[in-house]
């Protein structure tokens, strides 16, 4: 479909096009919705049509968020772990986002739509943490209204510029596709570089669950930092002898622990991503012996029967 066909489709069925586009994006498909909202806003004939399009965007967004909320409520941390595994960069572990969500509360749902990736992760976290449904729906609708409303109003205020841009893209569709392809290649290359960099960081020495159990039974047990998020801890319980820690407040969790004493970091992330990143941060802070637990929380459970 070329740009003129997209404009014609929006003129005929703006409400349904926006509804389906926003729904597809919010359920997690790699489909951008902001360009469609900008174009729909530029084509709106008046405030009445803008209101109808905005309502469609809000309903679609809240419907997708509600689906993710129910998934998080039903399956708990497994949904969050699955989302983390889908990330091309496992270093962006869900537990980090979850800690921020818990800190910000309902306000995080209002701003979630403006933070790439967070808009998909926040609703299942809310479900896993058993957030009350009325408050969740209200916050999700408020965030969707601000996000979609801003895009629609911007498109309407800049309607001449948007239409001129669409006309130019339609006349030079081949060049526009090349530029878009170049942007995608650069973005993908950056993400792959991040993944490569994380793989280089992963070389840090690990500790096995059996070695950790032996160390904790000795007279000089290491400080065990549990980096799992609140949803996981609430679902499966705390680890005896461990100190709960957040990535954003890692040094606070260490406290006055001597820098020459050993530390072990543990998470429930693919490839031990969160534990590895935390270990590197502590090593850079001057702690001499910091090792991630090999296999993370799953390996710890297996070692403890």
C-alpha positions as CSV (number, residue, x, y, z in Angstrom):
1,X,0.0,0.0,0.0
2,X,1.4,3.4,-0.9
3,X,1.0,6.6,1.1
4,X,-1.9,7.9,-1.0
5,X,-3.8,4.7,-0.4
6,X,-3.1,4.9,3.3
7,X,-4.6,8.5,3.3
8,X,-7.6,7.3,1.4
9,X,-8.2,4.4,3.8
10,X,-7.9,6.8,6.8
11,X,-10.4,9.2,5.2
12,X,-12.9,6.4,4.7
13,X,-12.4,4.3,7.9
14,X,-10.2,6.4,10.2
15,X,-11.8,5.0,13.4
16,X,-11.2,1.3,12.4
17,X,-7.8,1.9,10.9
18,X,-6.6,3.6,14.1
19,X,-8.3,1.0,16.3
20,X,-6.6,-1.9,14.6
21,X,-3.2,-0.2,14.3
22,X,-3.1,0.8,18.0
23,X,-4.3,-2.7,19.0
24,X,-1.7,-4.4,17.0
25,X,1.1,-2.2,18.4
26,X,0.0,-2.5,22.0
27,X,-0.3,-6.3,21.9
28,X,3.4,-6.3,21.0
29,X,3.5,-6.5,17.2
30,X,6.3,-4.4,15.6
31,X,3.8,-2.0,14.0
32,X,4.2,1.7,14.6
33,X,1.1,3.6,15.5
34,X,2.2,7.2,16.0
35,X,2.6,7.9,12.2
36,X,-1.0,6.6,11.7
37,X,-2.2,8.8,14.5
38,X,-0.4,11.9,13.1
39,X,-1.9,11.2,9.7
40,X,-5.4,10.6,11.1
41,X,-5.2,13.9,13.0
42,X,-4.2,15.8,9.9
43,X,-7.1,14.3,8.0
44,X,-9.7,14.9,10.7
45,X,-12.5,17.3,9.6
46,X,-13.4,18.6,13.0
47,X,-13.3,18.1,16.8
48,X,-16.1,15.5,16.5
49,X,-14.1,13.2,14.3
50,X,-11.0,13.8,16.3
51,X,-12.9,12.7,19.4
52,X,-14.1,9.5,17.7
53,X,-10.6,8.6,16.6
54,X,-9.2,9.3,20.0
55,X,-11.9,7.1,21.6
56,X,-10.9,4.3,19.2
57,X,-7.3,4.6,20.1
58,X,-8.0,4.6,23.8
59,X,-10.3,1.6,23.6
60,X,-7.8,-0.4,21.6
61,X,-4.9,0.5,23.9
62,X,-6.9,-0.3,27.1
63,X,-8.1,-3.6,25.5
64,X,-4.5,-4.7,24.8
65,X,-3.3,-3.6,28.2
66,X,-6.2,-5.5,29.9
67,X,-5.2,-8.7,28.0
68,X,-1.6,-8.4,29.2
69,X,-2.9,-7.6,32.7
70,X,-4.9,-10.9,32.7
71,X,-1.9,-12.8,31.4
72,X,0.2,-11.4,34.2
73,X,-2.4,-12.2,36.8
74,X,-2.9,-15.8,35.5
75,X,0.7,-16.7,34.8
76,X,2.7,-14.4,37.0
77,X,6.4,-14.0,36.5
78,X,6.5,-16.5,33.6
79,X,4.9,-13.8,31.4
80,X,7.6,-11.3,32.4
81,X,10.4,-13.9,31.9
82,X,9.0,-14.6,28.5
83,X,9.0,-11.0,27.5
84,X,12.6,-10.7,28.7
85,X,13.6,-13.7,26.5
86,X,12.0,-12.0,23.5
87,X,14.4,-9.0,23.9
88,X,17.3,-8.9,21.5
89,X,19.4,-7.6,24.3
90,X,18.9,-9.7,27.4
91,X,20.7,-7.1,29.5
92,X,17.5,-5.1,29.5
93,X,16.0,-7.6,32.1
94,X,12.4,-7.3,33.1
95,X,13.3,-7.1,36.8
96,X,14.9,-3.7,36.3
97,X,11.7,-2.4,34.7
98,X,9.6,-4.1,37.4
99,X,11.5,-2.4,40.2
100,X,10.8,1.0,38.6
101,X,7.1,0.1,38.1
102,X,6.8,-0.8,41.8
103,X,8.5,2.5,42.8
104,X,6.3,4.7,40.5
105,X,3.0,2.8,41.1
106,X,-0.1,3.8,39.1
107,X,1.9,6.8,37.6
108,X,4.1,4.3,35.7
109,X,1.0,3.2,33.7
110,X,0.3,6.9,32.7
111,X,3.8,7.4,31.3
112,X,4.3,3.9,30.0
113,X,3.1,4.7,26.5
114,X,5.9,7.3,26.1
115,X,8.7,4.8,27.0
116,X,9.6,2.2,24.3
117,X,9.2,-1.3,25.6
118,X,7.8,-0.3,29.0
119,X,4.2,0.0,27.5
120,X,4.2,-3.8,26.9
121,X,5.9,-4.8,30.1
122,X,3.9,-2.6,32.6
123,X,0.4,-4.3,32.2
124,X,1.5,-7.9,33.0
125,X,3.6,-6.6,35.9
126,X,0.4,-4.9,37.2
127,X,-1.4,-8.2,36.9
128,X,1.3,-10.2,38.5
129,X,1.4,-7.8,41.4
130,X,-2.4,-8.1,41.8
131,X,-3.0,-4.4,41.2
132,X,-6.8,-3.6,41.6
133,X,-8.4,-3.7,38.2
134,X,-10.4,-0.4,38.4
135,X,-7.3,1.6,39.2
136,X,-5.3,-0.2,36.5
137,X,-7.9,0.5,33.8
138,X,-8.2,4.2,34.9
139,X,-4.4,4.7,34.8
140,X,-4.1,2.8,31.5
141,X,-6.9,4.9,29.9
142,X,-5.3,8.1,31.1
143,X,-2.0,7.2,29.7
144,X,-3.5,6.1,26.4
145,X,-5.5,9.4,26.1
146,X,-2.4,11.5,26.7
147,X,-0.3,9.5,24.2
148,X,-2.9,9.2,21.4
149,X,-4.3,12.7,22.1
150,X,-0.9,14.3,21.8
151,X,-0.2,12.6,18.5
152,X,-3.7,13.4,17.0
153,X,-3.6,17.1,18.1
154,X,0.0,17.4,16.7
155,X,-1.2,16.0,13.4
156,X,-4.2,18.3,13.3
157,X,-2.1,21.4,14.2
158,X,0.5,20.5,11.6
159,X,-1.9,19.2,9.0
160,X,-0.5,21.2,6.1
161,X,3.0,20.0,6.9
162,X,1.9,16.4,7.4
163,X,0.0,16.4,4.1
164,X,3.0,18.0,2.3
165,X,5.3,15.3,3.8
166,X,2.9,12.5,2.7
167,X,2.8,14.0,-0.8
168,X,6.6,14.1,-1.0
169,X,6.9,10.6,0.3
170,X,4.3,9.4,-2.2
171,X,6.3,11.0,-5.1
172,X,9.6,9.6,-3.8
173,X,8.4,6.3,-2.4
174,X,11.4,4.4,-3.5
175,X,13.8,6.8,-1.8
176,X,11.7,6.8,1.3
177,X,11.8,3.0,1.5
178,X,15.6,3.1,1.1
179,X,15.9,5.6,4.0
180,X,13.5,3.6,6.2
181,X,15.4,0.4,5.4
182,X,18.7,2.2,6.3
183,X,17.2,3.3,9.6
184,X,16.1,-0.2,10.4
185,X,19.5,-1.6,9.5
186,X,21.2,1.0,11.8
187,X,18.8,0.2,14.6
188,X,19.3,-3.6,14.2
189,X,23.1,-3.1,14.1
190,X,23.0,-1.1,17.3
191,X,20.9,-3.8,19.0
192,X,23.3,-6.5,17.8
193,X,26.2,-4.5,19.0
194,X,24.6,-4.3,22.4
195,X,24.1,-8.1,22.4
196,X,27.7,-8.6,21.4
197,X,28.9,-6.2,24.2
198,X,26.8,-8.1,26.7
199,X,28.3,-11.4,25.5
200,X,31.7,-9.9,26.2
201,X,30.6,-8.9,29.7
202,X,29.4,-12.4,30.3
203,X,33.0,-13.7,30.5
204,X,33.0,-12.7,34.2
205,X,33.7,-15.8,36.4
206,X,30.5,-17.4,37.7
207,X,29.8,-19.5,40.8
208,X,27.9,-22.7,40.7
209,X,24.9,-23.5,43.0
210,X,26.9,-26.2,44.7
211,X,29.8,-23.9,45.3
212,X,27.5,-21.3,46.7
213,X,25.8,-23.8,49.1
214,X,29.2,-24.8,50.4
215,X,30.3,-21.2,50.8
216,X,27.1,-20.3,52.7
217,X,27.6,-23.3,55.0
218,X,31.1,-22.1,55.8
219,X,32.1,-19.6,58.4
220,X,32.6,-16.9,55.8
221,X,29.4,-16.9,53.8
222,X,29.3,-14.4,50.9
223,X,26.7,-11.6,50.6
224,X,24.0,-13.0,48.4
225,X,22.1,-10.3,46.5
226,X,18.7,-11.4,45.2
227,X,17.9,-9.3,42.1
228,X,14.5,-10.8,41.3
229,X,11.7,-8.4,41.0
230,X,8.9,-8.0,43.6
231,X,6.4,-10.1,41.6
232,X,8.8,-13.1,41.5
233,X,9.6,-12.7,45.2
234,X,5.9,-12.4,46.1
235,X,5.1,-15.5,44.0
236,X,7.9,-17.8,45.1
237,X,9.0,-16.3,48.4
238,X,12.4,-14.9,49.6
239,X,15.6,-16.8,49.6
240,X,16.9,-17.5,53.1
241,X,20.0,-15.6,53.9
242,X,19.8,-13.4,50.8
243,X,19.5,-9.6,50.6
244,X,16.9,-8.2,48.2
245,X,18.4,-5.6,45.8
246,X,17.4,-3.4,42.9
247,X,19.6,-2.5,40.0
248,X,18.9,1.2,40.5
249,X,19.8,1.0,44.2
250,X,22.5,-1.6,44.0
251,X,25.1,0.2,46.2
252,X,22.4,0.8,48.9
253,X,21.8,-2.9,49.1
254,X,25.5,-3.6,49.6
255,X,25.6,-1.1,52.5
256,X,28.7,-1.4,54.6
257,X,29.8,-4.8,53.3
258,X,33.6,-5.0,53.2
259,X,35.0,-4.7,49.7
260,X,37.3,-7.6,50.2
261,X,34.5,-10.0,51.2
262,X,32.9,-12.1,48.4
263,X,29.5,-11.2,46.9
264,X,27.2,-13.4,44.8
265,X,24.5,-11.9,42.5
266,X,21.4,-13.8,41.5
267,X,18.5,-13.1,39.2
268,X,15.8,-14.8,37.2
269,X,16.9,-13.5,33.8
270,X,17.9,-15.2,30.5
271,X,21.6,-15.8,30.4
272,X,21.9,-14.4,33.9
273,X,21.8,-11.0,32.4
274,X,20.8,-9.0,35.5
275,X,23.3,-10.8,37.8
276,X,26.1,-10.2,35.3
277,X,25.4,-6.5,34.9
278,X,25.1,-6.1,38.7
279,X,28.4,-8.0,39.2
280,X,30.2,-5.6,36.8
281,X,28.8,-2.6,38.5
282,X,30.0,-3.8,41.9
283,X,33.4,-4.6,40.5
284,X,33.7,-1.2,39.0
285,X,32.7,0.2,42.4
286,X,35.8,-1.4,44.0
287,X,34.4,-4.7,45.3
288,X,37.1,-7.3,44.8
289,X,35.1,-10.6,44.5
290,X,31.7,-10.5,42.8
291,X,30.4,-13.5,40.9
292,X,27.0,-14.1,39.3
293,X,25.2,-17.4,40.2
294,X,25.4,-19.7,37.2
295,X,21.9,-20.6,36.0
296,X,20.2,-18.0,38.3
297,X,17.2,-18.7,40.5
298,X,16.2,-21.8,38.5
299,X,19.5,-23.4,39.2
300,X,19.3,-22.4,42.9
301,X,15.9,-24.1,43.2
302,X,17.2,-27.3,41.5
303,X,20.2,-27.4,43.8
304,X,18.0,-27.0,46.9
305,X,15.7,-29.8,45.8
